Amino acid sequence: MATDQQSDVPFKEPSRLEKVQESIAEKGISKAVIYGLLGMFLVWTLFPVYWLVSGALKSRQTLLAFPPAWFPTEFQVGNFVQLFTQRPEFMQYIFNSVVVTVITTIIATTIGAAAAYGFVTFDFPYNLDFHLPFYILSTRFMPPIVTIIPLFVIFRNFQLVNTLYGLICVYVMFNIPFAVWMMKGFFDEVPDSLVESAMLDGHTHIGAFFKIVLPLVKPGLLASAIFTTIITWNELLFAIILTQDVAAMTLPVGLSSFVTKYSVQWINVSVAGTIALIPVLVFAFVARQELVRGFSMGAVGK
């Protein structure tokens, strides 16, 4: 009886991870070696982050000591207070980065999702539904430094230099191609039958998009939003060229101001870098489950 039940179980194709594990087992590589290599890679990757955070809690003498002090002897929490006391405009930098990043992420992700849905759902002449996403992404092939001078001239004529509106326009423009390309892959995994059923039930394409399709691609939407947030939060080139006023400068520009021709304010750099690191890490940690689901949506078949 048990044999009959086992024969009724359909064959399941092993996943790519399982195939890799089987290949490693066949080569005789033990788990201890694998975990050891992964541990070394983890230490190599996270050590700069640790050194940055620990440097924010050290005194200047300890930070510049040689041989280096690997651990803070005394936690100098006052370094954070000292940063905002010496540079009160740093709070303005944080506020500007938050405003620009949030608005850019919302606009770029929304437009990217709508455009990706259109490319997947509708038929374009001359097979443009296949070629247009690539053409849109190709605008990112050009180095940003090539476009900065024309953009500066255009923005100066429209009085958008030294404004948050100008930065938001630039960041939205440069993040939309990435959002479209990334979201298209997620929309491709949604079965066409769901959209057709929604249309038969009386929904319009807009209704099907918001009520049926968008909830299904929520992990992909969040993954795209996280990457857009990281790109915008860390961007320096456009911010340092298009802003010369404290009222419009962002956090990366504030960080660069601690490095001058004559000296480097290492304590302030460490403290400011730690502050800049926290929001993105918290956002990614809170959304980690949805992010993993977004990367595994390829398991859903059409």
N, C-alpha and C positions, 0 to 999 in steps of 0.2 A: 504493500500500500504506500509505504514511504517512497518507494522507487517511482511509482506512478505520479505521486505529487511532485517529486523533483523533476520528472520529465515534462510536466506541464509548465514549469517555470521558464519564461522566455530567456533567451541568451542576451546578456547585457554586455555591450562592447566596453572594455575597460577604458577609463578616462586617460587623458594624456599624462596626468600625474602618476597614475598607477603603472602605466607603461614605463615611465622614467624610473620608478622604484624597482620594477622588475628588471630593467636593464642594469641598474646599479647592483642589484642582488646577484645577477648572473656574473658580473665582473668581480665579485668577491669583496666589494668595498663595504666595510662595516658602518653601522650607524654612528659609532663613536668618531670615525674619521670625518663623516659628513657633518655631524654636529660641531666638531672641532673647527672645520673650515668655515662653517656658517658663523660660529662664534667669533673667529678672527675677523671675518668680514664685517660683522656687527660692530665690533670694537673699532675697527678702522673707520667705519662710517660715522659712528656716534661720538668719537673722541673730540673732533672739532666743536661739536655742540657742548660737550661737557666742559671743554677748556674755556669756551665763551662764557658759560653760566658760572663756572667757578671763578673766572677772572672778575666777574661783576661783584663777587663777594670777598675779594681779597683787597688788601691795602696795596698802594702803589709799589712799596718796597718789596712786598711778597710777590707781586705780579711780575716785576722786572728782575727778580732774583735769579742768580745762576750759581749752581745748577737749579733748575726750576723746582718750585714747590708744587707737588702734584695735588695737594689738598689744601684748602684754606685753613690756616691755623686759627684764625678768628673770623667769624662771619661779619663782614662789614656791610650791614644792611643800610647804613647811612649813606652808602654810595648812591642809592636810588634817590634819596632825598636831596643829596648834593647835586645830582644831575638837574633836577627841576628847579633847584635854587639858583644854580649858575646859569642855566639856560631855560628860563620860563617859557620861551617860545616853543620848546619841545612838545608841550601839550598841544599846541596848535598843529604841529606836524602830525601827531597821532590822530587828531580830529580830522584833518584833511585826508589822510590815508583811509580812514574808516569810511568817510563819506564817498570818496571816489571809488573805493573798492566795492562797497555795497551797491551803489547805483550802477556801476559798470557791470558787475556780475548779474544783476537782475535784468538789465537791458540786453546784454549780450546773450545770456542763456535763453531768454524769452524769444528773441529774434532767431537765434540758432535753432531752437526747438521747432518753431513755426516753419522755418525754411526747410529743415530736414524732413518734417512731416509732408510738406508740399512735394519735395523731390521723390519721396517714397510712394506717395499716394497717387499723384497725378502723372499723366503721360505728357511729355513735352515733345514738340516737333524736333526732328533731326537728332533724336536720342539725347537731347540736352539734359534730361533728368539724370543721365549717367555722367555726362561730361561737366555740367555746371558745378557740382560740388568740388571737382578737382580744380576747375578754373578759379573758384573762390579760394580754395586752399593755396593755390599757386601765388596768391598775393603775399603770402607769408614767406615765400622763397627769397624775396628781396631783403637784403640786410636793412634793418631799421635806420641805420646811420645814413643810408642813401636818401631817405625820404624826409629827414629832419629839417633840412634847409628849406625845401618847398613848403613844408607844413608850417614852419615858423613864419615865412613870408605871408602865407594865406591867413594864418591866425592873427598876425599883426594887423593886416588890413581889416579883418573882422573884429578887432579888439578882443580877441580871445586869449592873448598872451597874459600870463599872471592871473588866470582865472581857473577855478575848478571845473567850469563848464568845458573849457578847452581840453583839459586833461581827460575828462570823461569822454568827450567826442573821440579823442585819439585812441583811448584804451578800448572803447566799444568797437571802433573800426578795426583794430588789430586783433581783437578777441573773437569777433563774429566768425571769421573763417574757421578758426579752430573749433568753436562751438558747433558750427554746422557740420563739419566733417565728423566730429566725435558723436554727435547726436544721431546722425544718419545711420551709423552702425547699430545703434540701439533700436531705432524705428524699423530697421530692416528685419529685426527679430520678432516683431509683432505680426501675428498671422493676419493675412488679408481678410479672412473670414470674419474676424471680429468687427472690422470696419464695415464690411458688407452687411452684417447682421444689425449693426447700429443704424445704418442707413435704411434698412428695411423696417426698423422700429420707428422711423420718423425723425431720426436725428439728422441735422445738417452736418457738413464736414467740420464746422466749428464745434458743434455739440459733441460729435464723436471724438474730436481731438481732446477736448477738455474732460469729458466724462468717461471715456473708454480708454483711449490710447495713452494719455498723459499719466494716469495713475500706474499703468503697466511699466512705463519707462522712467518712473520716479527715481530708481537707483542710478540709472544712466544720467538723468538730469542733475542729480546731486553730484555725481562724479565730474560732470562737465563744469558745474558751478565751483567745485573745489579747485580744479585746475585753473579756471579763470580767476578765481580769488588769489591763488598763489602767484600767478603771472602778474596781475595788477598790483598786488601788495608789494612785490619785490622790484617792480620796474623802476629804473633810474634814469635811462638815457633821455626819454622825452620829458620827464619831470625836471631834470636839471637844466634842460635847454629852454623849455617853455615857461618856467617859473623862476623869477628872480626876487619875488616878494614873499615874506614870511607868511602872509595870509593865504598863499596858494601852494607853498612848498609841502611836499609829502615826507613821510618818514625816511625813505632811502636818501633823499637829499639832505635831511637833517643829520643822518649818519655820516654822510660824506663830508660834512662840514667839520667834523672832529679831526680829520686828516688834513693838515696844512703843509705848506712848503717847509716850515721850520720845525714842526713837532707833530706828534701823534698823541692825542689824549686817550691813552689806553683804557683807563678806568671808565671814562664816559663812553668810549666805543663799546666796551664789554657790557655796560649797563644798558645802553640804548639798543644794542644787538639782542640782548636777552628780552627786552620789552617787545622788540619787533618780532621775535620768534614766537612768543607766547600765543597771540591770537590765532595764527594759522594752525599751530599744533593743537590747540584746544578745539578749533572747528573741525579739523580732520579726525581727532580722537572721538568727538561726539558723534560724528557721521561715519565712523569707520565701518559699521555693519552695512549701511546702505552703500558705501563705497565698494565693499567686497561684493555685494550683490550686483552692483553695476558692472563690475569686471567679469562676473560669471553669467551675464545674461546671454552669452553665446550658446548656452545649453538649451535655450528655448528654440524649438524648431518652428519653421513656418509651415 
